Amino acid sequence: MKPKEPALSYALTLLGRRDYSTRELERKLEGQGYQREEIMAALARLREWNYLDDATYLRRQIDKHLAAKKSRSYIRQRLCLAGLDPQLVEEGLDLYYPPAQERENVRFWWQKYFGDPECSPQDKRVIIRWARRMYAAGFPAEEIHPYLDDHKES
């Protein structure tokens, strides 16, 4: 089935709704049945107009996920799924998401669940459940273990 509007028009409509990586937009256009040549021409034009830039997309996505207190691992996975080059993703994470920020994010989640960092929950199962959630969310063990170690006597 041939699409009703040109690939460039459809791509501009999509970009008007949200940011896309080059690969995401390419997949979206392919899914609509556009020809490969038309897709490549549209993507080239969008890059020429600076409407499509993977480095800008990377920065915006990292900022968005940082604001939501996500882990580096989670962000890495999301960006790779969006079709970004893994090397570009690693460079972006090193630049915009320092390891100290991950420590701060773990502290934020501890405070969100348990309040004051000095105040210890009485039930050890609650702490273990929190730690499992943090592991599942991609936070590194070395950032979670200090909270477990501090509350072993609970």
Secondary structure, 3 states (H helix, E strand, C coil): CCCCCCHHHHHHHHHHHCCCCHHHHHHHHHHCCCCHHHHHHHHHHHHHCCCCCHHHHHHHHHHHHHHCCCCHHHHHHHHHHCCCCHHHHHHHHHHHCCHHHHHHHHHHHHHHHHCCCCCCCCCHHHHHHHHHHHHHCCCCHHHHHHHHHHCCCC
